[in-house]
Structures are given as C-alpha cells and as structure tokens.
Amino acid sequence: MIYMQSIDMPSFKILKKAKFALFAKTIEVDVNNVHRVLAYPDIKLLYNRIKKSGNSSIALYLKDLIEGNYSWTQGDYHSVKDEALHSGVMSLSKLPVKDLYDINSYYLFTIFRNPYSRCLSAFLEKVADGRAGFEDVPGFQDPSTEGFERFVSYLESGGLYRDKHWWPQVALLAWPPARFSYIGQLEYLEKELRYVLYNVGINFPSHVKITGPHPAEKSGVNKYGSSKVKGATHKVSCFYSDRMYERVFYLYNNDFYVGRYNK
C-alpha cells in the first residue's frame, strides 16, 4: 500500500506562495503588493488599494454599487468593511489560475489622493492621535503645526518608508502606473467610480451621490474611540506654510506626477 505524505498547512502556504511568485513574472506584477489588489472576477475588475487614499470607503462603495444598494450599507464599521473586502477576492495570489491567465483583459484601476492632504491625514490619524506602535515617531500625541513639522522632518531623515500609511502611493502599486487602465483622484470620487464602473458595464443612477467617505466609515471609530475620518483635506491650509508645501512636494514628487496633481 502506498501512503501519501501529508503537507502541513505552513508548508503548503509557502509552496503556494513560491508557485505564485514564479507565475507573477509572466504577468509582471510586484509580488510585494499583490495583496493590495482587490479583484472582482465576475466583472473583470481589479482595484489596487492604497492606504490613506480612501481605500476602505472605496471598497465599501464598490460593494454597494456592484450590488445595486444605493442606500449604502449601514452597521459596525469594521464588520461592514470586512464584508466589503470579502465581496471580492482579497489578493491577486488568491485568484484561480484561469483568471490569472486572463488578467490582462481585466480593467485595472486605483485612486490616488492629493499628497498634501494624505501626508497630513497619516500624521493626524496615526501619530498625533497617539496610536499604539507610533510612540517613536516625532509628533506623537501632538496635533499641532509644530508636531506636523517634526513629523515631516522625520520623513525627510529616513522615516518615509517606516509605515505604509505614508509611503509614496506609487510604491504601493502592484504594477507600474502605465499598466493601469485608469488612475483616478479621490477628490472626485463619484465621477471616478462612475467612469470605472461604466467601463465594466455597470451604471448607477444619477441621483446617487458620493460626497466623501462612505457613511459606515464616517461613523467608524478606532479602538481608542477616536474617529477614523480626520478631515485633513480641510485642514491643509492650517498646517502648511509655503516652505512645508515645498518639503512635502519633494518627498512625494512622483505621486504628484502620476496622480496628476499640481504643486
């Protein structure tokens, strides 16, 4: 009698990861960012999520719009966000092989955010808010212009890649920008989602309005009881001097170019 040697789960995952890494070369994808790609095989849509660029709200809106739910999903933020992410395939590496072979026919998009407001948002939510794990970042628990100045100095002195919430957006892409079907801007989210979904055969009524973060995210709080939405876009002028604009532009100049933002 021949016995098959069983493969334990960690070994199986390593083998699967190695197999995908080999296949990834044929589709020229960055294996370090494949888990940022939310896939919708039924409509051949790929969304490259970017931290601090509305990615949670976009996933929530996509689920609702694809399902035709125009009253927006309500409920506990963390629960409905998890449902939204699982409405698609949460990593390119989890797609069936037949879909991977057909990946070039998928509509691939991402949404950038103005680097000025994104940088400030990362500071306000993760650092100034006193989040655990960020105690060593200058500006910790200091939501002032001085605290933000210390934070930017930290980015300039080597901290830019300390956390993905403030990594350059181009560094969070699974493919080079030229490979994308479309790169939109968070500031015009309704227009951008209309355009993207139209290209995969989905239209939503003109009366449906998207005016900011998804309602579920607006009501969401972190484990410290603080709101996730910091309104950084409306606070930029309070935190930025002419010199600060120059410094942040230098840090994120590729994001300005790829996202089509003005200096």
N, C-alpha and C positions, 0 to 999 in steps of 0.2 A: 504493500500500500504506500502511495506517495503522499506525503504531507506537505502542504503549502506553508512556508514560513510566514507568519503574520508580520505586518509592518506596524509599529506603534504610531500613534497619531502625530507626535512631533516629527518623526522621520518622514511620514507621508507628506506633511506640510512643507518640509524642506525640499523633498523631491518635486512636489508640485511647483514650488517657487522657482526651483532651478530650471524646470521644464519651461515655465513661462518666460524666464529670463532669456532662454535661448530663442524662443519664439518672438520675443519682443524686438530682437534685432531685425526681424523681417518686416516689422511694421514701424520701425524706427521710433520707438516710444521710450521715454525716460522711465525706467523701472522704479525709480525712487518716488515718482509722482503718480503711478497708475492708480493708487488708492484714492486719489483726488478726483478721479473720473467717475461720475455717476451716469450709468448707462440705462437707456430705455430701449431695449431691443425691438419691442413691438412697433415703435415709430422710428427706429433707427436714429436715435438722438443721443449725443454724448455731451455732458456738461462737466467741464473742468472747474471744480470748486476752488475758490481762493479765499483763504481766511481773511477776515475783516473786510471783505468786499461783498457783503450781503449774502454769503453763500447759504446760510441757514434759511433766510427768508426766500431766496430763490428756489431752493429745494421744496419748501412749503408751497409756494405759488405754483411751481411746476406740477406738483401732485394734484392740487386743486383744479388747475386749468386743464390738465390732461383728462381728469375725471369729469370735468364739466361742473364742478362745485364752485359756483360763483358767489356763494355766501361766506366762503373761507372757513376752513376747519378751525374749530374752537377747542379749547381744553388745555391741559397742562402742557406747557411749552416743550419740556423735554420728551414727553410721551409722543406728542404730535410730530415733533421734529424727527424722532426715531421712526415713526410710521412713514414720514415723507421720504426719508433716506432709503427705507426698505421697499418703497414703491418702485424703485429702480434697482439696478444691480450696483452694489456699492464699491466696486473696484473693477477695473478693466481685466484684472487677472482672474476674476470670477466668471467672466463670460464664457459660454460654451465655445469650443474650438470653431464650430461652424460660423459663429458670429465674429470671431476674431479674424477669420479668413476674409470676412466681408466688411471689415472695419473701415476700409477706405470709402465705402459707399455711405457711411453714417454722416449725419450733419453734426459737426463738432463746433461747440461754442464755449465761450467763457465771458464773464463780466468783470471788467476792471473797475476800480474806484479811484477817484482823484487822490493821488498820493499824499497831498497835503492833509486832507481830512482822514485818510486811512491811517497815516502815521499818528495823528493826534488821537484817533479813536483807540488804537492799540495802547497808547500811553494811558488814556483815561480809564479804560476798562481793566487792563491787566496790571498796570504799575501803580498809577495814582489811586486806584480803588483798593489797593492793598491785598491783591490776590496772593494766596499761598504759592510759593515757588518763585516769586519775583522779588523777594526781600533784598537780593543783592543788586538789583537794578537801580541805578540812580534815579531819583524822583519818586521812589516808593512812598506811598501814602502822602504825596504832596501834589494835589491837583491845582498847582499854581503855574504861572508862566515861568517862574524860576525852576520849578520841578520839571517842566517840559524841556527847558533849556538844558538841564543836566542830563535828561534822557537822550536828547539829540546828540549831545557831546559823547555820550556812551556809545551810541550807534556809530559815530564817526571814528571812535577809537577802537573798534573791533567788535562791537556788540550787535552789528546789523544782522548777523545770522544766529544770534542767540536763541531766538524763538520765531516760529513760522508766522505768528500773528503780525510781525513787522518785517518779515523777509520781503525783498522785492517781489512783486507779483510775477514777473517773468520767470523767477526761479521756482515758481510753484506750478508751472505748466508741464503737462505730460508730453507735449510736442513743441517744436519751435513755433513762434507766432504765425509764420507764413503757412503752416499746415492747417490752421483753423479756418473753418467756414466763415466764422464771424466772431469778432471781439467787440462786445458792447460796453456801455458805460452805465454804472449803477445809478447815476443821477437821472437817467431817462429810462427807468426800469420798465414801465408799462410799454413804451414804444419798442424797447429792445425785445421784450418777451413776445409781443405781438409779431414782430418780424421773424424771430426764431421759430415760433410755433407755426406760423404761416408756411415756412419753408419745409415743414414736415407734415403739412396737411391739416393743421388744427387752427381754427379761427375761434376767437371768443368775442362775445357781443361788445358793441361799442360803449354800452352803459357800464361795463365792468371797468372799474378804476383801480389802479395801483398807485398809491401816493406816498409810499415809504415802506418801512419794514412790515412784514406780514403781521396781522393782528395777534397771532399767537406769540410771535417774538416780542411784540410791543409789551405784552403782558407778562413776559417771562422775566424771572429773576435768577441770579446765580445763588450758590449755596450760602452766600453771605447776606442774602436778602436785598442785594443791590440790583437795579435794573440793568439788563443787558444793553439796552439802547441808550447811548450817551449823547446823541445829538451833536456829534463832533463837527458835522458839516456847518452847523450854525455858529460854532464857536471858533472857527479858524481865525477870523479877524481879531479875536481877543488874545490868541496865543502866538500869533505870527507877527514878527517885525519884518522889515524889508530884508534884513540880514538872515532871519530864520527861513524865509522863503528860499533864499539862495542856498542855504545849507541843506535843506530837505530836498531841493531840486537836484543837487549834486549827488545825494545818496540814492535817489530813485530816478535818475535821468532816463533809464531805459523804459521804466514804467510810463513816464510822460510820453515818450515817443510811441510805444506800442499801443497805449491806451488813447492816443490822440488828444492828450491834454496840453493846454498851453502852460508855459512857465508863468 
